[in-house]
Amino acid sequence: MSEPAALGFPVSTLDAPKLHFAFEVRIWFMRVQTIPNMPSGAARGAVYVDRGEFSGPRLRGKVVPDSGGDYALFRPDNTVQFDARYMLQEDDGTLILLRNRGYLWGYKPDTMQRLRAMVFEGGPAVNPSEYYLRACPSFEVETGKHDWLTRHVFIGIGERKPDGNLIRYYVLS
């Protein structure tokens, strides 16, 4: 089951990489803590998983509440470098540890300020075309029908919501 062709994906070549939709995760987190003004000039934020759900052609289930969170580094260059870990539970009961690393930054100088206003002050939504929210996930899961997750490279493309994130994951075949 680990071969791309066995998953129904055409195989990538050096000249033609191929991405295929795997699943999307909608996660809600409202609890936030921050360590501001660190000596490095950065700040550390933590958001904790309240709830979530995921679905795709081969996966469907829920994000396990209180199973982890995102420990983002707010860098002085207005880039958020995130490092999230939390558990997914497939509808069949299988637990999957998702570790997500990536970046969020705005294409214009005021984008990150507007995203903060959207999240913390109820400001207007910011169009996802105005920022870069990309992730590189990895997975841990027991041997079985979902262990294909542990043998492929994925990328995630996300949207920041006022109460969490939506990230779509694509597998590189």
BELURVEN-V684759 format. One record per residue. N is the residue number from 0. RES is the residue in one small letter. PHI is phi as a letter, one per 20 degrees, with the letter a starting at -180 (none if undefined). Layout:
# BELURVEN-V684759
n:res:phi
N:RES:PHI
N:RES:PHI
This chain:
# BELURVEN-V684759
n:res:phi
0:m:none
1:s:e
2:e:f
3:p:g
4:a:f
5:a:f
6:l:e
7:g:n
8:f:d
9:p:f
10:v:e
11:s:f
12:t:c
13:l:g
14:d:e
15:a:b
16:p:f
17:k:c
18:l:d
19:h:c
20:f:g
21:a:d
22:f:a
23:e:c
24:v:c
25:r:d
26:i:c
27:w:d
28:f:b
29:m:d
30:r:e
31:v:c
32:q:c
33:t:c
34:i:d
35:p:e
36:n:l
37:m:f
38:p:g
39:s:f
40:g:n
41:a:e
42:a:c
43:r:d
44:g:d
45:a:c
46:v:c
47:y:d
48:v:f
49:d:e
50:r:a
51:g:r
52:e:b
53:f:b
54:s:b
55:g:a
56:p:f
57:r:c
58:l:c
59:r:a
60:g:r
61:k:c
62:v:e
63:v:f
64:p:g
65:d:m
66:s:e
67:g:r
68:g:a
69:d:d
70:y:d
71:a:e
72:l:d
73:f:e
74:r:f
75:p:f
76:d:e
77:n:m
78:t:d
79:v:e
80:q:d
81:f:d
82:d:b
83:a:d
84:r:b
85:y:a
86:m:e
87:l:d
88:q:c
89:e:f
90:d:g
91:d:e
92:g:n
93:t:f
94:l:e
95:i:c
96:l:e
97:l:d
98:r:d
99:n:c
100:r:c
101:g:r
102:y:c
103:l:c
104:w:b
105:g:e
106:y:f
107:k:d
108:p:g
109:d:e
110:t:f
111:m:f
112:q:f
113:r:f
114:l:f
115:r:f
116:a:f
117:m:f
118:v:f
119:f:d
120:e:c
121:g:m
122:g:f
123:p:f
124:a:f
125:v:d
126:n:f
127:p:g
128:s:f
129:e:e
130:y:b
131:y:d
132:l:c
133:r:c
134:a:c
135:c:c
136:p:e
137:s:c
138:f:c
139:e:c
140:v:b
141:e:f
142:t:g
143:g:q
144:k:f
145:h:d
146:d:f
147:w:f
148:l:f
149:t:e
150:r:c
151:h:c
152:v:e
153:f:c
154:i:c
155:g:c
156:i:c
157:g:c
158:e:c
159:r:e
160:k:d
161:p:g
162:d:c
163:g:q
164:n:c
165:l:c
166:i:c
167:r:d
168:y:d
169:y:c
170:v:e
171:l:e
172:s:e
